[in-house]
């Protein structure tokens, strides 16, 4: 049996099935699925020949891909098929079914099913719950993707792995996730965001309400800007403020900047003062500048402390910051004097002064520098972060490599930036 390349159920429905001599013996009508290890697998294929349904066992399939499906049998050797309640059918029982969590709350709808070869079997590896699945079934996925490319965008894939789905049963009314809504935080925030992107604004807001604040913050950071606005407008102000507090200040500023002014002000008033001040500072910069993409959470120590003291302080300070690659060295006026990589800090003598191991006069930018210039500088000199200083040389922030990566990904991924 040969199963080549990416393959979805919609790719093979109504496709002809050939006998050993190349004659057409029928067209694919449905697929019988059984439990397999580690994933559900195809047991047999149901074809329609004129007005009759016939069954072809998987063992009799010779070639199976989106272009050719062939069997080792001739039509006269096939048995009639009459799928009953005991059979689990891909089209009849899985396509278009709602996926719900184990508490019975609707999440999304199955638009297609992805297959993959596993040894000599064909297994079901995920369900497509996105727009691609709909377009594929309409036969216009490729055409739509070509049009999208003209506008420098890309159709997203929205797949839910079968690892998150309960064992299937015949005549399903809905498909169930293996985890309840309150345990969805076990998923990666990007996976949660994909699920939320497929539901209504009200359902998405309800989904967010059941996540802990930290997971909710990471999930909202993964959503498209319009969905971020809809969710934060829908949930209670106190809950929205808790989520904003969990975000890095630059991400929080990006999100609040997209909200109506009155709503952003209302949320910010309920955020703890220190966090609110950090966010308010970043809101004052233009979005496409170093100030607009920097974070004002960074690690900076005075030049006079020892490596041991810096290491001890770093173990505490780093817990509050998402991404740390460098320690910045400042003078009494908080002006940037040098930078120390974590590798240099770890390998240096504990008695050495941090000023003795720093790289002096590090590259930096002012907050008004265009983000593209920032990206070019970081890429040219292979920097994981670039400090941002004001006109007096005072360190006010740093642009991380995550922010730069998102500049390249934003046009075809989420249309936004995300950094530490």
C-alpha positions in Angstrom: 0.0 0.0 0.0 1.3 3.5 -0.8 0.1 6.6 1.0 1.9 9.7 -0.2 1.9 13.2 1.1 -0.7 15.3 2.9 -4.1 13.8 2.6 -7.6 14.8 3.9 -10.8 12.9 3.7 -12.3 15.5 1.4 -9.4 14.9 -1.1 -10.7 11.4 -1.8 -14.5 11.6 -1.5 -16.1 10.8 -4.9 -12.7 9.9 -6.4 -12.6 6.8 -8.7 -11.2 3.5 -7.4 -9.3 1.5 -10.0 -9.0 -2.3 -10.3 -5.7 -4.0 -11.3 -6.2 -3.3 -15.0 -7.0 0.3 -14.5 -10.8 0.0 -14.8 -13.0 2.1 -12.6 -15.0 -0.1 -10.2 -16.7 2.8 -8.3 -16.2 6.0 -6.4 -15.3 6.6 -2.7 -18.5 7.1 -0.7 -17.3 6.8 2.9 -14.6 5.2 5.1 -15.0 2.7 7.9 -12.8 3.6 10.9 -11.8 1.4 13.8 -9.8 1.9 17.0 -6.1 1.5 16.4 -2.8 2.0 18.2 -1.8 4.7 18.6 -4.6 6.4 16.5 -7.9 5.4 14.8 -7.2 3.7 11.5 -9.1 3.0 8.2 -10.6 -0.5 8.3 -12.2 -0.5 4.9 -13.4 1.8 2.1 -17.1 2.0 1.0 -17.5 2.7 -2.7 -20.6 3.4 -4.7 -20.9 1.5 -8.0 -23.9 2.6 -9.9 -26.6 2.5 -7.1 -24.9 -0.2 -5.0 -22.5 0.2 -2.1 -19.5 -2.1 -2.0 -16.8 -2.7 0.7 -13.0 -2.9 0.1 -11.0 -4.0 3.0 -7.9 -2.0 3.7 -5.7 -5.1 3.1 -6.9 -5.1 -0.5 -5.9 -1.4 -1.2 -2.8 -1.1 -3.4 -2.4 2.6 -3.9 -4.0 5.3 -1.7 -3.3 9.0 -2.2 -5.1 12.1 -3.4 -4.5 11.3 -7.1 -4.9 7.5 -7.3 -6.8 4.9 -5.3 -6.5 1.4 -6.5 -7.3 -2.1 -5.3 -6.0 -5.6 -5.9 -9.5 -6.8 -6.5 -12.0 -6.7 -9.4 -15.6 -5.5 -8.9 -17.1 -9.0 -9.0 -14.9 -10.0 -5.9 -16.3 -7.2 -3.7 -18.9 -7.7 -1.1 -22.0 -5.5 -0.8 -21.9 -3.0 2.0 -24.7 -1.9 4.3 -23.1 0.3 7.0 -25.1 -0.1 10.2 -25.1 1.3 13.7 -22.1 -0.7 14.7 -19.9 0.8 12.0 -18.0 4.1 12.6 -18.1 6.1 9.4 -15.8 9.0 8.7 -18.3 11.1 6.7 -21.5 10.0 8.4 -20.2 10.1 12.0 -17.3 12.5 12.1 -17.6 15.2 9.5 -19.6 18.3 10.5 -19.9 17.1 14.1 -19.4 19.6 16.9 -16.3 19.1 19.1 -17.1 19.7 22.8 -15.2 19.5 26.0 -16.1 16.8 28.5 -18.5 19.3 30.3 -20.6 19.4 27.2 -19.6 22.9 26.0 -19.5 23.4 22.2 -16.1 24.4 20.9 -15.8 24.0 17.1 -17.0 21.9 14.1 -15.2 19.3 12.2 -14.7 20.5 8.6 -12.3 17.8 7.5 -10.1 14.9 8.7 -6.4 14.6 8.1 -4.9 11.2 7.4 -1.3 10.0 7.5 0.5 6.7 6.8 1.6 4.7 9.8 3.4 1.5 8.9 1.0 -0.3 6.6 -2.0 1.5 7.9 -3.7 4.9 7.3 -4.5 6.6 10.6 -6.6 9.7 11.5 -4.1 12.1 13.0 -6.2 15.3 13.4 -9.4 17.1 12.5 -9.5 20.4 10.6 -11.7 23.0 12.3 -10.7 26.0 10.2 -11.5 27.7 7.0 -9.2 25.6 5.0 -11.3 22.5 5.7 -14.4 24.3 4.3 -12.6 25.6 1.2 -11.1 22.1 0.6 -14.5 20.5 0.6 -15.7 23.1 -1.8 -12.8 22.4 -4.0 -11.4 25.9 -4.0 -8.6 25.7 -1.4 -5.8 26.0 -3.9 -7.4 28.9 -5.8 -8.1 30.8 -2.5 -4.5 30.3 -1.4 -3.2 31.7 -4.6 -5.4 34.8 -4.2 -4.2 35.1 -0.6 -0.6 35.1 -1.7 -1.3 38.1 -3.9 -2.1 40.0 -0.7 1.0 38.6 1.1 -1.1 36.6 3.5 -1.5 32.9 4.0 -4.5 30.7 4.8 -4.1 29.4 8.4 -4.2 25.7 9.3 -6.5 25.0 12.3 -6.0 21.4 13.2 -6.8 19.6 16.5 -4.6 16.6 17.1 -6.4 13.3 17.8 -4.4 13.1 21.0 -6.9 15.5 22.5 -10.0 13.6 21.3 -11.9 10.9 23.2 -12.2 7.4 21.7 -14.8 7.5 18.9 -18.1 5.7 18.9 -20.5 4.9 16.1 -23.4 7.4 15.4 -21.8 10.2 17.3 -23.8 13.3 18.0 -20.7 15.2 19.0 -17.0 14.6 19.4 -15.5 15.1 22.9 -12.1 16.5 23.9 -10.2 14.5 26.4 -9.9 17.4 28.8 -12.5 19.6 30.5 -12.7 23.3 29.9 -11.0 24.1 33.2 -8.1 21.9 32.2 -7.6 23.3 28.8 -4.6 25.3 30.1 -2.7 22.0 29.7 -2.7 22.8 26.0 -0.1 25.2 24.5 -1.6 28.8 24.4 -1.2 28.8 20.6 -3.4 25.7 20.4 -6.0 27.2 22.7 -5.9 30.4 20.6 -6.7 28.4 17.5 -9.7 26.8 19.2 -11.0 30.2 20.4 -10.5 31.7 16.9 -13.1 29.3 15.6 -16.0 30.2 18.0 -18.2 33.2 18.5 -17.1 36.2 20.6 -19.3 35.1 23.5 -18.0 31.6 23.4 -14.4 32.8 23.2 -14.9 35.1 26.2 -16.4 32.3 28.2 -13.5 30.1 27.2 -11.0 32.7 28.5 -13.0 33.1 31.8 -12.2 29.5 32.7 -8.5 29.8 32.2 -6.1 30.9 34.9 -4.9 34.5 34.4 -1.4 33.5 33.3 -2.6 31.1 30.6 -5.3 33.5 29.5 -2.7 36.2 29.1 -0.5 33.9 26.9 -3.5 32.8 24.9 -4.7 36.4 24.2 -1.2 37.3 23.1 -1.6 34.5 20.4 -4.9 35.8 19.1 -5.4 38.2 16.1 -5.9 41.8 17.1 -9.6 41.9 16.2 -10.2 38.8 18.4 -8.2 40.4 21.3 -10.4 43.4 21.2 -13.6 41.4 21.1 -12.6 39.2 24.0 -11.4 42.0 26.2 -14.6 44.0 25.5 -16.7 41.0 26.4 -15.2 39.9 29.7 -15.6 41.7 33.0 -13.2 44.6 33.7 -11.7 43.0 36.8 -10.9 39.8 34.9 -9.5 41.8 31.9 -7.2 43.7 34.3 -6.0 40.5 35.9 -5.0 39.2 32.4 -3.3 42.4 31.4 -1.2 42.3 34.6 0.1 38.9 33.6 1.3 40.1 30.2 4.7 41.6 29.6 4.2 45.4 29.5 4.9 45.7 25.8 2.3 43.1 24.9 -0.2 44.6 27.3 0.4 48.0 25.7 -0.1 46.6 22.2 -3.4 45.1 23.2 -4.7 48.1 25.1 -3.7 50.3 22.2 -6.2 48.5 20.0 -9.1 48.9 22.4 -11.4 52.0 22.5 -9.8 54.6 24.6 -12.5 54.5 27.3 -12.3 50.7 27.6 -8.5 50.7 27.8 -8.6 53.4 30.5 -11.1 51.4 32.5 -9.0 48.3 32.4 -5.7 50.1 33.2 -7.3 51.8 36.2 -7.8 48.4 37.8 -4.2 47.2 37.1 -1.7 47.4 39.9 0.1 50.8 39.9 3.6 49.5 39.1 2.4 47.4 36.2 0.1 50.3 35.0 3.0 52.7 35.0 5.1 50.4 32.9 2.3 49.9 30.4 1.5 53.6 30.3 5.1 54.5 29.6 5.1 52.2 26.5 1.7 53.5 25.3 3.4 56.8 24.6 5.6 55.4 21.8 4.7 55.0 18.1 3.9 51.4 17.3 6.5 50.9 14.5 9.5 52.3 16.5 12.0 50.8 18.9 10.0 52.2 21.8 6.8 50.6 20.4 8.3 47.1 20.3 10.6 47.2 23.3 10.0 45.8 26.8 10.8 47.9 29.8 11.3 44.8 31.9 15.1 44.1 31.8 17.9 43.3 34.2 20.4 46.0 34.9 23.0 46.2 37.7 25.5 48.9 38.8 29.1 48.5 37.6 30.6 48.2 41.1 28.9 44.9 42.2 30.7 41.6 42.0 29.9 38.6 39.8 28.6 36.7 42.8 26.3 39.5 43.9 25.0 39.9 40.3 24.4 36.1 40.1 22.5 36.1 43.4 20.3 39.0 42.4 19.8 37.6 38.9 18.3 34.4 40.3 15.5 36.5 41.9 15.0 39.2 39.3 14.9 36.7 36.3 11.7 35.1 37.7 9.7 38.2 36.8 10.9 38.6 33.3 9.9 36.3 30.4 13.1 36.5 28.2 16.5 37.4 29.6 19.7 37.1 27.5 21.9 39.8 28.8 22.6 41.8 32.0 23.0 45.5 31.4 25.6 47.5 33.4 24.6 51.0 34.4 26.2 53.9 36.3 24.7 55.9 39.2 22.6 57.9 36.7 21.2 54.7 35.2 23.1 55.4 32.0 24.1 52.3 29.9 27.8 51.5 30.3 28.1 47.9 29.2 26.5 44.5 28.7 27.2 41.0 30.1 26.0 37.8 28.5 24.7 35.1 30.8 27.5 32.8 29.6 30.1 35.4 30.6 28.4 35.8 34.0 28.4 32.0 34.7 32.0 31.4 33.7 33.6 34.5 35.4 35.3 34.4 38.8 32.8 35.2 41.6 35.2 37.8 43.0 35.5 39.8 39.8 33.7 43.1 39.4 30.9 43.0 36.8 32.4 46.0 35.1 35.6 43.9 34.4 33.8 41.3 32.4 31.3 43.6 30.6 31.5 44.6 26.9 31.8 48.4 27.0 30.0 50.8 24.8 27.4 48.3 23.6 25.3 48.9 20.5 22.0 50.6 21.4 19.2 52.6 19.8 16.9 55.5 20.8 13.1 54.8 21.1 12.3 56.8 18.0 14.4 54.5 15.7 12.3 52.7 13.1 11.7 49.0 13.9 13.2 47.9 10.6 16.5 49.6 11.5 16.3 47.8 14.9 15.8 44.5 13.1 18.6 45.1 10.7 21.0 46.0 13.5 20.1 42.9 15.6 20.4 40.5 12.6 23.6 42.1 11.4 25.4 41.7 14.8 23.6 38.5 15.9 22.1 40.1 19.0 19.4 38.4 21.1 18.4 41.8 22.5 19.2 45.4 21.8 19.1 48.0 24.6 17.1 51.2 24.1 18.3 54.4 25.7 17.0 58.0 25.8 18.9 61.1 24.6 20.8 61.2 27.8 22.0 57.6 27.5 19.7 56.3 30.3 18.6 52.7 29.7 14.8 52.6 29.3 14.2 49.3 27.6 15.3 46.5 25.3 14.0 45.0 22.1 14.2 41.1 22.2 14.7 38.7 19.4 11.1 37.5 19.8 9.9 41.0 18.8 12.0 40.9 15.7 10.8 37.4 14.7 7.2 38.5 15.0 7.9 41.5 12.7 8.6 38.9 10.0 5.8 36.5 11.0 3.1 39.1 11.6 1.9 39.5 8.0 1.1 35.8 7.5 0.6 34.6 11.1 -1.2 36.9 13.4 -0.8 40.4 12.2 0.7 41.5 15.5 4.0 41.5 17.5 4.9 39.5 20.5 8.0 39.8 22.6 9.4 39.4 26.1 
